[in-house]
Amino acid sequence: MEKTTLYLPSELQLALREAARRQRRTMADLVREAVEAYLRSQTRPQLTSVGLGEDDDLAGADSEAYFRSRWASSH
């Protein structure tokens, strides 16, 4: 687990402290739970350009070979 510092408005920090006290949990536990719920609710970005186009002159295997040769020469 990583340590993170958050800056919260006083009112939010007080509300978080009170909620933690009422639920007999740590403030860190409540923040982790809230962040996890928020991130689960977000939609992941969809790739919009990879593999969407068709090219009758260039096969997928050809493009893979091209990238392999470029990668090998640069590393």
MOPAC internal coordinates of N, CA, C and O (Angstrom, degrees):
PM7 1SCF
backbone

  N    0.0000 0     0.00 0     0.00 0    0    0    0
  C    1.4490 1     0.00 0     0.00 0    1    0    0
  C    1.5184 1   107.58 1     0.00 0    2    1    0
  O    1.2310 1   120.53 1   -37.96 1    3    2    1
  N    1.3132 1   116.59 1   142.04 1    3    2    1
  C    1.4561 1   123.28 1  -179.74 1    5    3    2
  C    1.5246 1   110.31 1  -102.46 1    6    5    3
  O    1.2310 1   120.75 1   -34.47 1    7    6    5
  N    1.3111 1   116.17 1   145.53 1    7    6    5
  C    1.4623 1   120.88 1   175.67 1    9    7    6
  C    1.5213 1   109.16 1   -87.71 1   10    9    7
  O    1.2310 1   120.55 1   -44.42 1   11   10    9
  N    1.3313 1   116.55 1   135.58 1   11   10    9
  C    1.4584 1   122.93 1   179.09 1   13   11   10
  C    1.5151 1   108.95 1  -133.76 1   14   13   11
  O    1.2310 1   120.55 1   -40.51 1   15   14   13
  N    1.3082 1   116.55 1   139.49 1   15   14   13
  C    1.4588 1   121.43 1   176.75 1   17   15   14
  C    1.5208 1   108.50 1  -102.04 1   18   17   15
  O    1.2310 1   120.72 1   -48.55 1   19   18   17
  N    1.3182 1   116.24 1   131.45 1   19   18   17
  C    1.4651 1   122.04 1   177.91 1   21   19   18
  C    1.5223 1   109.01 1  -118.06 1   22   21   19
  O    1.2310 1   121.15 1   -38.23 1   23   22   21
  N    1.3081 1   115.40 1   141.77 1   23   22   21
  C    1.4526 1   121.29 1   172.90 1   25   23   22
  C    1.5178 1   107.34 1  -106.00 1   26   25   23
  O    1.2310 1   120.90 1   -61.64 1   27   26   25
  N    1.3181 1   115.89 1   118.36 1   27   26   25
  C    1.4624 1   121.48 1  -178.20 1   29   27   26
  C    1.5170 1   109.82 1  -118.57 1   30   29   27
  O    1.2310 1   120.55 1   -32.53 1   31   30   29
  N    1.3375 1   116.55 1   147.47 1   31   30   29
  C    1.4657 1   118.89 1   171.82 1   33   31   30
  C    1.5385 1   108.60 1   -59.81 1   34   33   31
  O    1.2310 1   120.66 1   -31.21 1   35   34   33
  N    1.3006 1   116.35 1   148.79 1   35   34   33
  C    1.4707 1   121.39 1  -176.53 1   37   35   34
  C    1.5169 1   112.70 1   -52.52 1   38   37   35
  O    1.2310 1   120.48 1   137.89 1   39   38   37
  N    1.3427 1   116.69 1   -42.11 1   39   38   37
  C    1.4640 1   120.10 1  -177.77 1   41   39   38
  C    1.5305 1   111.41 1   -64.11 1   42   41   39
  O    1.2310 1   120.86 1   139.73 1   43   42   41
  N    1.3353 1   115.97 1   -40.27 1   43   42   41
  C    1.4585 1   120.31 1  -179.59 1   45   43   42
  C    1.5291 1   110.68 1   -69.49 1   46   45   43
  O    1.2310 1   120.42 1   140.67 1   47   46   45
  N    1.3121 1   116.80 1   -39.33 1   47   46   45
  C    1.4558 1   120.86 1   179.16 1   49   47   46
  C    1.5309 1   110.06 1   -65.13 1   50   49   47
  O    1.2310 1   120.49 1   139.34 1   51   50   49
  N    1.3147 1   116.67 1   -40.66 1   51   50   49
  C    1.4691 1   120.74 1   178.02 1   53   51   50
  C    1.5228 1   110.43 1   -64.82 1   54   53   51
  O    1.2310 1   120.10 1   135.56 1   55   54   53
  N    1.3303 1   117.41 1   -44.44 1   55   54   53
  C    1.4675 1   120.77 1   178.60 1   57   55   54
  C    1.5268 1   110.98 1   -62.70 1   58   57   55
  O    1.2310 1   120.27 1   140.74 1   59   58   57
  N    1.3206 1   117.10 1   -39.26 1   59   58   57
  C    1.4617 1   120.91 1   177.99 1   61   59   58
  C    1.5231 1   110.59 1   -64.85 1   62   61   59
  O    1.2310 1   120.35 1   135.46 1   63   62   61
  N    1.3219 1   116.94 1   -44.54 1   63   62   61
  C    1.4685 1   121.00 1   178.49 1   65   63   62
  C    1.5253 1   110.74 1   -60.11 1   66   65   63
  O    1.2310 1   120.63 1   136.24 1   67   66   65
  N    1.3267 1   116.41 1   -43.76 1   67   66   65
  C    1.4682 1   120.54 1   179.86 1   69   67   66
  C    1.5354 1   111.12 1   -64.55 1   70   69   67
  O    1.2310 1   120.32 1   136.20 1   71   70   69
  N    1.3368 1   117.00 1   -43.80 1   71   70   69
  C    1.4677 1   120.39 1   179.31 1   73   71   70
  C    1.5275 1   110.36 1   -62.52 1   74   73   71
  O    1.2310 1   120.37 1   138.76 1   75   74   73
  N    1.3151 1   116.91 1   -41.24 1   75   74   73
  C    1.4661 1   120.31 1   178.86 1   77   75   74
  C    1.5295 1   110.53 1   -63.49 1   78   77   75
  O    1.2310 1   120.35 1   137.95 1   79   78   77
  N    1.3185 1   116.93 1   -42.05 1   79   78   77
  C    1.4613 1   121.01 1   179.18 1   81   79   78
  C    1.5241 1   110.86 1   -63.44 1   82   81   79
  O    1.2310 1   120.62 1   133.44 1   83   82   81
  N    1.3442 1   116.43 1   -46.56 1   83   82   81
  C    1.4689 1   120.52 1  -179.33 1   85   83   82
  C    1.5299 1   111.74 1   -61.98 1   86   85   83
  O    1.2310 1   120.64 1   140.36 1   87   86   85
  N    1.3223 1   116.38 1   -39.64 1   87   86   85
  C    1.4713 1   120.62 1  -176.85 1   89   87   86
  C    1.5313 1   112.87 1   -89.25 1   90   89   87
  O    1.2310 1   121.00 1   177.89 1   91   90   89
  N    1.3338 1   115.69 1    -2.11 1   91   90   89
  C    1.4670 1   121.28 1  -177.63 1   93   91   90
  C    1.5311 1   111.31 1    53.89 1   94   93   91
  O    1.2310 1   122.21 1  -132.27 1   95   94   93
  N    1.3253 1   113.37 1    47.73 1   95   94   93
  C    1.4691 1   121.66 1   177.73 1   97   95   94
  C    1.5178 1   107.93 1  -130.56 1   98   97   95
  O    1.2310 1   120.49 1   -12.35 1   99   98   97
  N    1.2896 1   116.66 1   167.65 1   99   98   97
  C    1.4611 1   119.11 1   177.31 1  101   99   98
  C    1.5245 1   109.93 1   -83.43 1  102  101   99
  O    1.2310 1   121.33 1   -24.34 1  103  102  101
  N    1.3220 1   115.06 1   155.66 1  103  102  101
  C    1.4591 1   119.30 1   175.38 1  105  103  102
  C    1.5282 1   109.53 1   -62.40 1  106  105  103
  O    1.2310 1   120.32 1   141.21 1  107  106  105
  N    1.3291 1   117.00 1   -38.79 1  107  106  105
  C    1.4697 1   120.62 1   179.56 1  109  107  106
  C    1.5247 1   110.90 1   -60.42 1  110  109  107
  O    1.2310 1   120.24 1   140.02 1  111  110  109
  N    1.3194 1   117.15 1   -39.98 1  111  110  109
  C    1.4640 1   120.73 1   179.01 1  113  111  110
  C    1.5263 1   111.02 1   -63.36 1  114  113  111
  O    1.2310 1   120.34 1   136.98 1  115  114  113
  N    1.3184 1   116.96 1   -43.02 1  115  114  113
  C    1.4638 1   121.00 1   179.25 1  117  115  114
  C    1.5318 1   111.04 1   -65.27 1  118  117  115
  O    1.2310 1   120.29 1   139.82 1  119  118  117
  N    1.3280 1   117.05 1   -40.18 1  119  118  117
  C    1.4679 1   120.54 1   179.44 1  121  119  118
  C    1.5221 1   109.80 1   -65.75 1  122  121  119
  O    1.2310 1   119.85 1   135.26 1  123  122  121
  N    1.3506 1   117.88 1   -44.74 1  123  122  121
  C    1.4688 1   120.39 1   178.20 1  125  123  122
  C    1.5243 1   110.78 1   -58.52 1  126  125  123
  O    1.2310 1   120.70 1   135.34 1  127  126  125
  N    1.3328 1   116.26 1   -44.66 1  127  126  125
  C    1.4686 1   120.59 1   179.72 1  129  127  126
  C    1.5319 1   110.98 1   -61.65 1  130  129  127
  O    1.2310 1   120.31 1   137.35 1  131  130  129
  N    1.3249 1   117.01 1   -42.65 1  131  130  129
  C    1.4690 1   121.02 1  -179.07 1  133  131  130
  C    1.5295 1   111.01 1   -66.83 1  134  133  131
  O    1.2310 1   120.33 1   138.63 1  135  134  133
  N    1.3264 1   116.97 1   -41.37 1  135  134  133
  C    1.4607 1   120.18 1  -179.90 1  137  135  134
  C    1.5253 1   110.25 1   -66.58 1  138  137  135
  O    1.2310 1   120.34 1   137.13 1  139  138  137
  N    1.3366 1   116.95 1   -42.87 1  139  138  137
  C    1.4708 1   120.36 1   177.62 1  141  139  138
  C    1.5237 1   110.96 1   -59.42 1  142  141  139
  O    1.2310 1   120.14 1   134.91 1  143  142  141
  N    1.3295 1   117.34 1   -45.09 1  143  142  141
  C    1.4686 1   121.16 1  -179.91 1  145  143  142
  C    1.5323 1   110.25 1   -63.22 1  146  145  143
  O    1.2310 1   120.49 1   138.24 1  147  146  145
  N    1.3152 1   116.68 1   -41.76 1  147  146  145
  C    1.4623 1   120.35 1   178.93 1  149  147  146
  C    1.5262 1   110.62 1   -62.16 1  150  149  147
  O    1.2310 1   120.33 1   132.17 1  151  150  149
  N    1.3226 1   116.98 1   -47.83 1  151  150  149
  C    1.4641 1   120.42 1  -177.39 1  153  151  150
  C    1.5307 1   111.77 1   -66.05 1  154  153  151
  O    1.2310 1   120.01 1   144.55 1  155  154  153
  N    1.3141 1   117.58 1   -35.45 1  155  154  153
  C    1.4780 1   120.38 1   176.25 1  157  155  154
  C    1.5197 1   111.02 1   -63.92 1  158  157  155
  O    1.2310 1   120.32 1   148.90 1  159  158  157
  N    1.3259 1   116.99 1   -31.10 1  159  158  157
  C    1.4707 1   120.44 1  -176.83 1  161  159  158
  C    1.5264 1   112.66 1   -79.02 1  162  161  159
  O    1.2310 1   120.06 1   166.44 1  163  162  161
  N    1.3115 1   117.48 1   -13.56 1  163  162  161
  C    1.4626 1   121.60 1  -178.34 1  165  163  162
  C    1.5207 1   110.63 1   -82.99 1  166  165  163
  O    1.2310 1   120.62 1   -41.34 1  167  166  165
  N    1.3138 1   116.43 1   138.66 1  167  166  165
  C    1.4566 1   119.63 1   175.89 1  169  167  166
  C    1.5172 1   109.20 1   -83.29 1  170  169  167
  O    1.2310 1   121.01 1   -39.37 1  171  170  169
  N    1.3158 1   115.68 1   140.63 1  171  170  169
  C    1.4539 1   119.92 1   178.97 1  173  171  170
  C    1.5218 1   109.07 1   -78.41 1  174  173  171
  O    1.2310 1   120.20 1   -37.77 1  175  174  173
  N    1.3241 1   117.23 1   142.23 1  175  174  173
  C    1.4686 1   119.33 1   179.12 1  177  175  174
  C    1.5211 1   110.82 1   -64.13 1  178  177  175
  O    1.2310 1   120.85 1   -38.19 1  179  178  177
  N    1.3024 1   115.99 1   141.81 1  179  178  177
  C    1.4540 1   122.11 1   178.97 1  181  179  178
  C    1.5142 1   109.61 1   -95.87 1  182  181  179
  O    1.2310 1   120.83 1   -41.38 1  183  182  181
  N    1.3165 1   116.02 1   138.62 1  183  182  181
  C    1.4584 1   119.37 1   174.77 1  185  183  182
  C    1.5230 1   108.09 1   -67.31 1  186  185  183
  O    1.2310 1   120.94 1   -45.04 1  187  186  185
  N    1.3019 1   115.81 1   134.96 1  187  186  185
  C    1.4583 1   118.38 1  -176.67 1  189  187  186
  C    1.5163 1   113.48 1  -113.21 1  190  189  187
  O    1.2310 1   119.89 1   168.42 1  191  190  189
  N    1.3343 1   117.81 1   -11.58 1  191  190  189
  C    1.4557 1   116.98 1  -174.95 1  193  191  190
  C    1.5200 1   113.77 1  -118.63 1  194  193  191
  O    1.2310 1   119.57 1   156.28 1  195  194  193
  N    1.2981 1   118.43 1   -23.72 1  195  194  193
  C    1.4578 1   120.42 1  -175.09 1  197  195  194
  C    1.5241 1   109.98 1   -78.22 1  198  197  195
  O    1.2310 1   120.74 1   -61.14 1  199  198  197
  N    1.3231 1   116.18 1   118.86 1  199  198  197
  C    1.4550 1   121.11 1   174.50 1  201  199  198
  C    1.5062 1   115.65 1    78.32 1  202  201  199
  O    1.2310 1   119.12 1  -174.84 1  203  202  201
  N    1.2970 1   119.28 1     5.16 1  203  202  201
  C    1.4601 1   119.73 1  -177.92 1  205  203  202
  C    1.5227 1   112.54 1   -85.53 1  206  205  203
  O    1.2310 1   120.58 1   151.53 1  207  206  205
  N    1.3215 1   116.49 1   -28.47 1  207  206  205
  C    1.4610 1   119.37 1  -177.96 1  209  207  206
  C    1.5206 1   111.23 1   -90.25 1  210  209  207
  O    1.2310 1   120.76 1   -22.46 1  211  210  209
  N    1.3061 1   116.16 1   157.54 1  211  210  209
  C    1.4495 1   121.47 1   175.50 1  213  211  210
  C    1.5152 1   108.46 1  -115.42 1  214  213  211
  O    1.2310 1   121.12 1   -36.36 1  215  214  213
  N    1.3299 1   115.46 1   143.64 1  215  214  213
  C    1.4480 1   121.40 1   179.90 1  217  215  214
  C    1.5208 1   107.14 1  -140.21 1  218  217  215
  O    1.2310 1   120.61 1   -69.06 1  219  218  217
  N    1.3224 1   116.43 1   110.94 1  219  218  217
  C    1.4618 1   120.35 1  -178.70 1  221  219  218
  C    1.5214 1   112.26 1   -68.02 1  222  221  219
  O    1.2310 1   119.68 1   161.02 1  223  222  221
  N    1.3487 1   118.22 1   -18.98 1  223  222  221
  C    1.4641 1   121.58 1  -177.94 1  225  223  222
  C    1.5253 1   113.38 1   -93.69 1  226  225  223
  O    1.2310 1   119.64 1   168.76 1  227  226  225
  N    1.3136 1   118.30 1   -11.24 1  227  226  225
  C    1.4597 1   120.73 1  -175.65 1  229  227  226
  C    1.5255 1   109.42 1  -131.90 1  230  229  227
  O    1.2310 1   120.73 1   -63.15 1  231  230  229
  N    1.3174 1   116.21 1   116.85 1  231  230  229
  C    1.4655 1   121.34 1   179.19 1  233  231  230
  C    1.5272 1   109.45 1   -88.65 1  234  233  231
  O    1.2310 1   120.85 1   -20.67 1  235  234  233
  N    1.3105 1   115.97 1   159.33 1  235  234  233
  C    1.4560 1   120.84 1   179.06 1  237  235  234
  C    1.5141 1   112.19 1   -58.69 1  238  237  235
  O    1.2310 1   120.20 1   139.41 1  239  238  237
  N    1.3385 1   117.22 1   -40.59 1  239  238  237
  C    1.4659 1   120.59 1   179.56 1  241  239  238
  C    1.5256 1   110.84 1   -62.91 1  242  241  239
  O    1.2310 1   120.29 1   143.56 1  243  242  241
  N    1.3363 1   117.05 1   -36.44 1  243  242  241
  C    1.4621 1   120.64 1   178.55 1  245  243  242
  C    1.5355 1   110.99 1   -64.67 1  246  245  243
  O    1.2310 1   120.73 1   137.25 1  247  246  245
  N    1.3112 1   116.22 1   -42.75 1  247  246  245
  C    1.4576 1   118.73 1  -179.12 1  249  247  246
  C    1.5247 1   110.44 1   -69.00 1  250  249  247
  O    1.2310 1   119.83 1   144.72 1  251  250  249
  N    1.3260 1   117.93 1   -35.28 1  251  250  249
  C    1.4627 1   120.28 1   176.67 1  253  251  250
  C    1.5173 1   110.66 1   -63.85 1  254  253  251
  O    1.2310 1   120.21 1   137.53 1  255  254  253
  N    1.3288 1   117.20 1   -42.47 1  255  254  253
  C    1.4629 1   121.30 1   178.66 1  257  255  254
  C    1.5287 1   110.11 1   -62.98 1  258  257  255
  O    1.2310 1   120.42 1   139.81 1  259  258  257
  N    1.3174 1   116.80 1   -40.19 1  259  258  257
  C    1.4644 1   121.26 1   178.55 1  261  259  258
  C    1.5288 1   110.40 1   -60.04 1  262  261  259
  O    1.2310 1   120.75 1   130.86 1  263  262  261
  N    1.3347 1   116.17 1   -49.14 1  263  262  261
  C    1.4610 1   119.65 1  -178.62 1  265  263  262
  C    1.5239 1   111.64 1   -66.12 1  266  265  263
  O    1.2310 1   120.19 1   141.19 1  267  266  265
  N    1.3415 1   117.23 1   -38.81 1  267  266  265
  C    1.4639 1   119.99 1   176.74 1  269  267  266
  C    1.5251 1   110.87 1   -59.70 1  270  269  267
  O    1.2310 1   120.04 1   135.91 1  271  270  269
  N    1.3271 1   117.53 1   -44.09 1  271  270  269
  C    1.4649 1   120.31 1  -178.77 1  273  271  270
  C    1.5273 1   110.97 1   -66.75 1  274  273  271
  O    1.2310 1   120.01 1   140.94 1  275  274  273
  N    1.3260 1   117.58 1   -39.06 1  275  274  273
  C    1.4719 1   120.79 1   178.31 1  277  275  274
  C    1.5248 1   111.14 1   -67.94 1  278  277  275
  O    1.2310 1   120.79 1   139.01 1  279  278  277
  N    1.3184 1   116.10 1   -40.99 1  279  278  277
  C    1.4669 1   120.61 1  -179.77 1  281  279  278
  C    1.5266 1   109.91 1   -64.62 1  282  281  279
  O    1.2310 1   120.35 1   135.72 1  283  282  281
  N    1.3239 1   116.95 1   -44.28 1  283  282  281
  C    1.4624 1   121.37 1  -178.31 1  285  283  282
  C    1.5217 1   111.30 1   -63.39 1  286  285  283
  O    1.2310 1   119.90 1   141.88 1  287  286  285
  N    1.3374 1   117.80 1   -38.12 1  287  286  285
  C    1.4584 1   120.51 1  -177.90 1  289  287  286
  C    1.5284 1   112.42 1   -75.57 1  290  289  287
  O    1.2310 1   120.00 1   158.40 1  291  290  289
  N    1.3235 1   117.61 1   -21.60 1  291  290  289
  C    1.4602 1   119.32 1  -178.30 1  293  291  290
  C    1.5295 1   112.44 1   -94.48 1  294  293  291
  O    1.2310 1   119.93 1   171.43 1  295  294  293
  N    1.3277 1   117.74 1    -8.57 1  295  294  293
  C    1.4814 1   120.11 1  -179.08 1  297  295  294
  C    1.4936 1   111.67 1  -119.94 1  298  297  295
  O    1.2310 1   120.10 1   180.00 1  299  298  297

